[in-house]
């Protein structure tokens, strides 16, 4: 059984545990992690290229989803050289991509303005939300049944509706950022997003039932006082490492807080991010609980998840170590939550003064998870990212863990070791990849293939190739 960070096929997963996944004494041991390159295909020879916030608009690791798979087809979304929004698809048995250009062009040189895709299984539509950073958004959805019968639908602009600035008439906020689509176990589609701005924002949810969208409301708080040894802040935002359904139907969210007031840091060149928190919901995002089960927030209610809520911090860290926001999370086949976080450990000093330089030189990635006894564990991955940027976590059919690191490198650890034997299984040589990659979290569950989208390094605003590489994993 494969963990599925957006749980598009949660029911199928529960019934699909592979032989050896629960090996007993005397039985054949489950295999350890391994990758074998399957293919490397080109989406676009000249995708838009500009560096903003140390990233590219086509390959931010936090995109959910820039690449996804459903019913034998893989879908990708990006901006091409003339800034047009493009959607591609291919049958998993093929390497060639079909493309559709939407009537929308990227409005700003801002790497936050990503395209995210989601699928509503209740009506077989593909949904896209794009081009926003503390601003309005642009939304498109396909005709009903497009992804249920892709071979029966031509890949043309006629399969998609008009570009909207609401969700079919539902206006959410004029300060919208970080769209992430999540499929509920019963097939509804949810949209996670931030209301407000960095350092002063709240997380919120909307939900589509196959007929209409409705706003569920905000579920994190921007208020309250946070104090460090340097100073205090009274406003912040929660940055999600992900928001994903596990195989048992729980909705998991790891996060870090970013404070508005730089006074909480030892030096102004760092990041005000602090602490790794965790909450979950057993009622489709309506109520939020600590790992111990205590209710700490209600979506759309007066009591939302706040910085001072007891029991929410699972890995404490002050703001002096340039902790990265929006890294990654996943659940294993037992439903246990896992996350990747990265920061500059104290052995390199207790004050980062330039987060780009300090993270590139001394940043390290850590695996955080809750074990079967309910205790939180943390292991440093002994492969330095060598970058300011994020890694992405997935699991194979045997619950071996894989961290897809900057530049397309893959490091992995076996479940049998308790995820302590991390090692490089693919070094990314020859890709010439710029920083982060976009992983297809949905494909592993369907054919045991790890796919990720990467863009080749360029300079200035010279367009570069956008590609998808595939690896087979143990299955």
C-alpha positions in Angstrom: 0.0 0.0 0.0 1.3 3.4 -0.9 0.8 6.6 1.1 -0.9 9.2 -1.1 -0.3 12.8 0.0 -3.5 14.0 -1.6 -5.3 10.7 -1.2 -7.1 10.6 -4.6 -7.3 6.8 -4.3 -7.5 6.3 -0.5 -10.0 3.5 -0.7 -8.1 1.6 -3.3 -4.9 2.0 -1.3 -6.4 0.3 1.7 -7.2 -2.8 -0.4 -3.9 -2.8 -2.3 -1.1 -3.7 0.1 1.6 -5.4 -1.9 3.2 -8.7 -0.9 5.9 -8.3 1.7 4.6 -4.9 2.9 4.0 -6.4 6.3 6.6 -9.1 6.4 6.6 -11.4 9.4 9.5 -13.3 11.0 10.6 -16.1 8.7 9.0 -14.4 5.6 10.8 -12.8 2.7 12.0 -9.4 3.9 10.6 -6.3 2.2 13.0 -4.6 -0.2 14.9 -1.5 0.7 14.7 1.7 -1.3 15.9 1.8 -4.9 15.3 3.8 -8.1 15.7 2.9 -11.7 15.4 5.6 -14.4 12.5 4.9 -16.7 12.2 7.9 -19.0 13.0 11.7 -19.3 10.5 13.6 -21.5 10.3 17.2 -22.6 7.2 19.3 -21.9 8.4 22.5 -23.3 11.8 23.5 -24.9 11.3 27.1 -23.9 9.4 27.6 -20.7 9.3 31.0 -19.0 12.4 31.6 -16.9 13.1 34.2 -14.3 14.4 33.9 -10.7 12.2 35.4 -8.1 12.3 34.7 -4.3 15.2 32.3 -5.2 12.8 30.2 -7.2 11.1 29.6 -10.6 7.3 29.9 -11.2 7.1 26.6 -12.9 8.8 24.4 -10.3 8.1 25.4 -6.7 8.2 22.2 -4.7 5.1 23.3 -2.7 2.8 23.2 -5.7 -0.2 21.0 -5.3 -0.3 19.9 -8.0 1.8 21.0 -10.9 2.0 17.4 -12.0 -0.6 14.7 -11.3 -1.9 11.4 -12.5 -5.4 9.9 -12.8 -6.9 6.9 -14.5 -3.9 6.2 -16.7 -3.1 9.7 -17.7 -0.6 12.3 -16.4 -1.3 16.0 -16.4 1.1 19.0 -16.2 0.6 22.7 -16.0 3.1 25.5 -16.6 3.8 28.9 -18.3 5.6 28.9 -21.6 8.0 31.5 -23.0 5.3 33.9 -24.0 3.9 33.6 -20.5 0.8 31.6 -21.6 -0.7 29.1 -19.2 -0.4 25.6 -20.7 -1.9 22.2 -19.7 -0.3 19.0 -21.0 -1.4 15.4 -20.8 0.0 12.0 -21.8 -1.1 8.4 -21.4 1.2 6.7 -18.9 2.1 4.2 -21.7 3.5 7.1 -23.9 6.3 9.6 -23.7 4.7 12.3 -26.0 2.6 15.1 -24.5 -0.5 16.8 -25.9 -0.8 20.5 -24.9 -3.6 23.0 -24.7 -2.9 26.8 -24.3 -5.3 28.6 -22.1 -6.4 32.2 -22.8 -4.4 33.5 -19.8 -0.9 35.0 -19.5 1.2 35.3 -16.3 0.7 38.7 -14.9 3.9 39.2 -12.9 7.5 38.1 -12.6 6.8 36.4 -9.3 7.6 32.8 -8.6 4.7 32.5 -6.1 2.2 32.8 -9.0 2.2 29.0 -9.6 -0.4 26.9 -11.4 -2.1 24.2 -9.2 -4.3 21.4 -10.5 -7.0 19.3 -8.8 -9.5 16.6 -9.8 -13.1 16.4 -8.6 -13.9 12.7 -8.8 -17.6 13.3 -8.3 -17.9 14.8 -11.8 -14.6 14.0 -13.5 -13.4 17.6 -13.9 -9.9 19.0 -14.0 -9.6 22.3 -12.0 -6.8 24.9 -12.2 -6.0 27.8 -10.0 -3.2 30.2 -11.1 -1.3 33.4 -11.0 -1.8 34.9 -7.6 0.3 36.3 -4.8 -1.6 38.3 -2.2 -3.9 39.3 -5.0 -6.8 38.0 -7.0 -6.6 34.5 -8.7 -7.6 33.0 -12.0 -9.6 29.8 -12.1 -10.4 27.3 -14.9 -12.3 24.0 -14.9 -12.8 21.4 -17.6 -16.0 19.9 -18.9 -17.5 17.1 -16.8 -16.0 13.6 -17.4 -12.8 14.8 -19.1 -10.5 12.9 -16.7 -12.8 9.9 -16.4 -12.6 9.2 -20.1 -9.5 11.0 -21.4 -9.3 8.9 -24.6 -12.8 9.9 -25.4 -12.2 13.6 -25.1 -10.0 15.6 -27.6 -7.3 17.7 -25.9 -8.5 21.1 -27.1 -9.4 24.5 -25.6 -13.0 23.6 -26.0 -12.7 21.1 -23.2 -12.1 24.0 -20.8 -14.4 26.8 -19.7 -13.7 30.5 -19.5 -11.0 31.9 -17.2 -12.7 33.2 -14.1 -11.7 35.4 -11.2 -14.0 33.6 -8.8 -14.8 29.9 -8.1 -17.9 29.8 -10.3 -19.2 33.0 -8.7 -17.7 32.4 -5.2 -15.4 35.3 -4.3 -12.9 34.3 -1.7 -10.5 37.1 -0.9 -8.6 39.9 -2.7 -5.4 38.7 -1.0 -5.1 35.1 -2.2 -1.9 33.0 -2.2 -0.8 29.3 -2.3 -3.6 27.4 -3.9 -3.5 23.7 -3.0 -6.2 21.3 -4.2 -7.0 18.3 -2.0 -9.3 15.4 -2.9 -11.4 14.1 0.0 -11.7 10.3 0.4 -15.3 10.4 -0.9 -14.3 12.4 -4.0 -15.1 16.0 -3.2 -12.4 18.6 -4.0 -11.1 21.1 -1.5 -9.0 24.2 -2.0 -6.5 25.3 0.6 -5.2 28.9 0.4 -3.9 31.8 2.4 -5.9 35.0 3.1 -3.7 38.0 3.7 0.0 38.5 3.4 3.3 37.0 4.6 3.6 37.7 8.3 -0.1 38.5 8.6 -2.3 35.9 7.1 -4.7 33.0 7.8 -5.2 29.6 6.2 -8.7 28.9 4.8 -10.6 26.1 2.9 -13.2 26.0 0.2 -15.0 22.8 -1.0 -16.5 21.6 -4.3 -19.2 18.9 -4.1 -19.5 18.3 -7.9 -22.2 21.0 -8.2 -20.9 24.1 -6.5 -18.1 25.7 -4.5 -18.7 26.9 -0.9 -16.3 28.6 1.5 -15.6 26.6 4.7 -13.8 29.5 6.2 -10.5 30.3 7.9 -8.8 27.8 10.3 -5.5 29.4 11.4 -5.0 32.6 13.4 -2.7 35.6 12.7 -3.1 37.1 16.2 -1.5 36.6 19.6 1.9 37.4 21.0 5.1 35.4 20.3 8.2 36.3 22.1 11.8 35.3 21.6 14.9 36.3 23.6 15.3 39.2 21.2 11.8 40.7 21.0 8.1 40.1 20.4 5.6 40.0 17.5 1.9 40.3 17.5 1.1 39.1 13.9 2.1 36.1 11.8 1.0 33.6 9.3 1.0 29.8 9.3 3.0 28.3 6.4 1.9 24.8 5.6 4.4 22.0 4.8 1.4 20.4 3.2 -2.3 19.5 3.7 -3.0 15.9 2.9 -5.4 13.0 3.6 -3.9 9.8 4.9 -5.2 6.3 4.1 -7.4 6.4 7.2 -9.2 9.6 6.1 -7.4 12.0 8.5 -6.4 15.4 7.1 -2.8 16.2 8.2 -1.0 19.5 8.4 2.5 20.2 9.4 3.5 23.9 9.5 5.8 26.6 10.7 5.0 30.2 11.8 6.4 33.3 10.2 6.4 36.4 12.4 5.7 39.9 11.1 8.1 41.7 13.4 11.8 41.2 12.6 12.6 42.0 16.2 12.2 38.3 17.1 15.4 37.5 15.2 19.0 37.9 16.1 19.8 39.5 12.8 17.6 41.1 10.1 19.1 38.9 7.3 17.5 35.8 8.7 14.0 34.4 8.5 11.4 34.9 11.2 10.1 31.3 10.8 10.0 29.3 14.0 8.9 25.9 15.3 7.4 22.9 13.5 3.8 22.4 14.4 1.3 19.7 13.6 -2.5 19.4 13.7 -5.0 17.0 12.1 -8.7 16.8 11.3 -10.9 13.8 11.3 -14.0 15.6 9.9 -12.7 16.8 6.5 -11.1 20.0 7.8 -13.9 21.3 10.0 -12.2 20.7 13.4 -8.5 20.7 14.1 -6.7 18.6 16.8 -3.3 18.2 18.3 -1.5 14.9 17.9 -2.8 14.0 21.3 -6.4 14.6 20.1 -7.2 17.9 21.9 -9.3 20.3 19.8 -7.4 23.5 19.0 -9.4 25.1 16.2 -12.7 25.1 14.2 -12.7 26.1 10.5 -14.9 29.1 10.1 -15.3 29.5 13.8 -14.1 32.1 16.4 -11.4 29.7 17.8 -8.8 28.9 15.1 -5.3 27.3 15.4 -3.0 29.8 17.1 0.7 30.2 17.8 0.2 29.7 21.5 -2.0 26.6 21.4 -0.6 23.9 23.7 0.4 20.6 22.2 0.8 21.8 18.7 4.7 22.2 18.5 6.4 18.9 17.6 9.9 20.3 17.0 10.7 23.6 18.7 13.1 26.0 17.1 13.7 29.7 17.6 13.8 32.1 14.6 17.6 32.3 14.5 18.2 29.3 12.2 16.5 30.2 8.9 13.9 27.4 9.1 12.4 27.0 5.7 8.6 27.3 5.2 6.5 25.0 3.0 8.9 22.1 2.9 7.0 18.8 2.6 4.9 16.1 4.3 3.4 12.7 3.6 1.8 9.8 5.4 3.0 6.2 5.4 0.7 3.2 4.8 -0.2 3.0 8.5 -1.4 6.6 8.4 1.5 8.0 10.5 2.5 11.5 9.6 6.0 12.4 8.4 7.6 15.7 7.4 10.8 17.2 6.0 12.1 20.4 7.5 15.4 22.2 6.9 17.4 24.8 8.7 20.9 25.8 9.9 21.7 23.6 12.9 23.2 25.1 16.0 26.6 23.5 15.5 27.1 26.1 12.7 26.2 28.9 15.1 23.2 30.3 16.9 22.5 33.2 14.6 22.0 33.2 10.8 22.7 36.6 9.4 22.1 36.0 5.7 19.6 33.2 5.1 20.6 32.6 1.5 24.3 32.3 2.2 23.9 30.5 5.5 21.4 28.0 4.3 23.4 27.3 1.1 26.5 26.7 3.1 25.2 25.1 6.3 21.5 24.2 5.8 20.5 20.6 6.6 17.4 18.6 6.0 15.7 16.6 8.8 13.0 13.9 8.7 10.4 14.3 11.5 7.7 11.6 12.1 5.4 10.2 14.8 6.3 6.6 15.6 3.9 3.7 16.5 4.1 4.6 20.2 3.0 8.2 19.5 6.5 9.8 20.1 8.0 12.3 17.7 11.3 11.4 16.2 13.8 13.5 14.1 16.7 12.3 12.0 19.2 14.5 10.1 19.6 13.5 6.5 23.4 13.2 6.0 23.3 14.8 2.5 23.5 18.6 2.6 21.0 20.3 0.3 23.6 22.9 -0.8 20.8 25.2 -1.5 18.3 27.5 0.1 15.5 25.4 -1.4 13.1 22.7 -0.5 13.0 18.9 -0.7 9.9 16.7 -1.2 9.0 13.5 0.7 7.3 10.4 -0.8 7.0 6.7 0.2 7.2 3.6 -1.9 4.9 0.5 -1.6 7.0 -0.8 1.3 7.1 2.5 3.2 10.7 3.2 2.3 11.1 7.0 2.3 12.5 9.2 -0.5 13.5 12.8 -0.3 13.7 14.5 -3.7 16.2 17.2 -3.0 17.2 20.4 -4.9 18.7 19.8 -8.3 16.7 16.5 -8.7 18.9 14.4 -6.3 17.1 11.6 -4.5 18.1 10.3 -1.1 16.2 7.4 0.6 15.9 5.5 3.8 14.4 2.1 4.6 11.5 1.5 6.8 13.4 -1.5 8.3 16.0 0.9 9.7 13.4 3.2 11.2 14.3 5.6 8.4 17.8 6.2 9.8 19.9 4.9 6.9 19.6 7.8 4.5 21.7 7.6 1.4 21.9 9.0 -2.1 20.1 6.7 -4.7 20.2 9.2 -7.6 22.7 12.1 -7.8 20.9 14.2 -10.5 24.0 14.4 -12.6 23.3 15.5 -16.2 19.9 17.1 -15.4 21.2 20.6 -15.1 18.1 21.3 -13.0 17.5 24.6 -11.3 16.8 24.0 -7.6 13.4 22.7 -6.6 11.4 20.1 -8.5 7.6 19.3 -8.6 6.8 15.8 -7.6 3.8 13.9 -8.8 2.5 12.6 -5.5 -0.4 10.7 -7.1 1.5 8.6 -9.6 3.2 6.3 -7.1 -0.1 4.8 -6.0 -1.0 4.0 -9.6 2.0 2.4 -11.2 4.9 2.6 -8.7 6.7 5.3 -10.6 8.2 8.4 -9.1 7.8 11.3 -11.5 9.0 14.8 -11.1 9.0 18.0 -13.2 12.2 20.0 -13.4 13.4 23.0 -15.3 16.9 23.4 -16.7 19.2 26.2 -15.4 19.3 29.3 -17.5 20.3 33.0 -16.9 18.4 36.2 -16.7 15.1 35.7 -18.5 16.2 33.3 -21.2 13.6 30.5 -21.5 14.7 27.0 -20.8 13.6 23.4 -21.2 10.9 22.0 -18.8 11.0 18.2 -18.5 9.5 15.3 -16.6 11.7 12.4 -15.4 10.4 9.0 -14.2 11.9 6.4 -12.0 10.5 2.9 -11.0 10.6 2.1 -7.3 10.2 -1.2 -5.5 6.6 -2.5 -6.0 
